Amino acid sequence: MMLMQPINHMQLYRPDGGRKYLNAEERQRFLDAAHSMDGRTRSLCQTLLYTGCRISEALALTPASIQASIGVVSIRSLKKRDRFVVREVPVPTSLIAELEDTHHIALIQQDRSLATTTRLWPWSRTTAWGRVKHAMSEAGIAGPHASPKGLRHSFGVHAVQSGVPLNLVQRWLGHANMTTTAIYADVVGNEEIAIAERMWSKN
């Protein structure tokens, strides 16, 4: 008897055709806009973009979550509420430097109690979402992808197009099923665009 595979309902496009992820050019514009924001807003925007974490997961981060010496952010997967699951996501040194400059990570880590209880962004989800939305607006990005979820999808797309194996992308994003992660492989990458350009140039 053949077992039916679970249907993956997550898509990268809305029914009206609206894209749910930021492309490479929009990612850069978002980063540029975030650089003009206050320190905490800037560090939140960069953390969401470079880790692909959910906004609720970002708001749960503390100085203890940052492993500066190896460039890793440890994120608790809040969707797995019935068990304690932490995933480690490698990030660029620029993000580690931003977190240190803004939040004084090393200093707070000297006190174990403070390091595990001091949230990097002591905001409500609504406040954090609004700050990300403001950065999107400043970057001239509008639509269903101009959101924290759009940054998460963008992380997945960028990782796959950069040659990161799907099993690593699955781990970094905290997906329970590979079928969810696999949707990012369907986005047209630079290689496909280059091949298509060669095809049309022969007309």
RAHUFEN-V365509 format. One record per helix or strand of 3 or more residues. SS is the DSSP state (@ for helix, = for strand). FROM is the first residue (numbers start at 1). LEN is the number of residues. Records with the same first field share a line. If there is no record, write none. Layout:
SS: FROM-LEN ; FROM-LEN
This chain:
@: 24-11 ; 39-13 ; 55-5 ; 63-3 ; 68-3 ; 93-11 ; 105-4 ; 112-6 ; 125-14 ; 148-14 ; 166-8 ; 178-9 ; 190-12
=: 72-5 ; 86-5
